[in-house]
Amino acid sequence: MSQKSSKKAAKNSSSKKLYGEIAIEENKLERFQNRTTARRYLISFECPEFTCVCPRSGFPDFATIRIKYVPDQYCVELKSLKLYINGFRNSKIFHEDVTNGILDDLVELLDPHEIEVVGDFTVRGNIKTVVTSRHLKGQKKPQNLIISAQV
């Protein structure tokens, strides 16, 4: 195949959306009934391949998103969470907004007893950013965080 033919074939194949791209575009967080309400327990997720775009520079940002929550009546469905997280890939959004937005969406969906979302972003410009956002059920005001030095 000539270089011209291969470029034309690549252009034709790239114009069609792949099934994964469509699934990410149509993502919707889903939940299911918590079947173990007799006790409180912790569910933890780690999403090590999170990407978004810096709204100031346009450069990609990479992070590990960590989610921990104690469910009440509902749990998040994992495939929907994966597609939701992947939906940020081309979004121009600040680190703080990503972390707090994920928290807000999960609180709205699940109404958990408690939840924490950590956005652990890779180093850029010699600065490493870690954003932690928490919610406690019934909390009227933002929670005071205890800031301590990490070793």
Helices and strands as residue ranges (DSSP letters): H 3-15, H 19-25, E 31-33, E 43-53, E 60-70, E 74-76, H 78-86, H 95-110, E 114-121, E 130-136
